[in-house]
Amino acid sequence: MPDTVKDTEVAISVSNVSKSFKLPHEKLTSIKGLLINTFRRGSKSTYDIQQVLDDVSFEVKQGEFFGIVGRNGSGKSTMLKLLAGIYTQDSGGIDIHGSLTPFIELGVGFNQELTGRENVFLNGSLLGFSRAEMLAMYDDIVLFSELERFMDQKLKNYSSGMQVRLAFSIAIKAQSDILLIDEVLAVGDAAFQKKCYDYFMKLKREKKTVILVTHDMSAVRLYCDSAIMIDKGKIVQSGKIERVAQAYQRLFNDEIAETVSGEPDDQKRWGTGKVRAKKVDVKVTAENIKITANYTCVKAVDAPVFGFNVYSPRGMNLLEGNTIREKVETKPLKPGENVTITWQFPNVLASDTYNISVSTCDLGIHEFYDWLNEAATFIVPKDGSTAAFIDPPLQVGKITYS
């Protein structure tokens, strides 16, 4: 009985999965070439083995919004296709509990010679809908796709973005327990992208099990309950969202920048060391919370960005700010220069203990000079208690009875 209960709590279980592809050295274009290659039994000279995934294991719980992040070529999309059944793993096991809809390879069943309208019904039938069901939801699909003017044009006249929008608008009608979503779905203009992300939030509210593959760390922080980062076919970070998001940022930071500081890296501090946080103080009053951060320039940089994050005791990112968002201009720094920056915000936090990270990076937010986790800890003491993260002053209006 305990095993059965455990199984019902897990939507997807991936155990020691590996996947590789053969990369031919030569392109065979003739029957003779194919025959010769067939008789080269056991020869390793005709292809290389690309190990895309290597002994990957993780679990996704029912109702969890789960992120998979990684660089291009890391293996994350291959993992998604294994879950979708598009690929088969070389070894290991994948157990899926419930029906699954992959929002990848969208539009694969489209016919370029048919109109958008005809493809809606064709694609709907591939998802298992009857014609009557498709007739009932057709107007909603077209409205969501914003392609009303183009539905009677042949699909071959659609742009690739229009085709994905139409396919996505159909796919969201699928009723399944688990959804696999690739970030390329956020296509089109800002308004349509907002529709896509509003849909993601709807899934989160409904406690749908969702696997999201993305490069967008803001999306990971906003939607995901937990995540993994894959690099060179292996899981290199997993668990709490902020830990995974920072590991991903750190990966790119290490690639594009020269390390300046001789101090050892650890989980609390990372960056190139061109500018370093030295001291962070926090002053808490009933009305406001004031953060004062001091930095020292080690190597000359153009006008840097300064920022901070406030975290709950459980590691949730509650509040963040930076000089770009606040439209505060900074100046270039020379070695030895010191900078002090002060942040202040209303004390709406509930009674608890919080910690702060401070950071500084270039204007493009590509190279992080310094990111210091747990730079300071502070306590908010308030009377009374609340289960919420914030506890702002409230006013109760007149109560009437009838």
Secondary structure, 3 states (H helix, E strand, C coil): CHHHHHHHHEEEEEEEEEEEEEEECCCCCCHHHHHHHHCCCCCCCCEEEEEEEEEEEEEEECCCEEEEECCCCCCHHHHHHHHHCCCCCCEEEEEECCCEEEECCCCCCCCCCCEHHHHHHHHHHHCCCCHHHHHHHHHHHHHHHCCHHHCCCEHHHCCHHHHHHHHHHHHCCCCCCEEEEEHHHCCCCHHHHHHHHHHHHHHHHCCCEEEEECCCHHHHHHHCCEEEEEECCEEEEEECHHHHHHHHHHHHHHHHCCCCCCCCCCCCEECCCCEEEEEEEEEECCCEEEEEEEEEECCCECCCEEEEEEECCCCCEEEEEECCCCCCCCCCECCCCEEEEEEEEECCECCEEEEEEEEEECCCCCCEEEEEEEEEEEEECCCCCCCCCECCCCCCCCCCCC
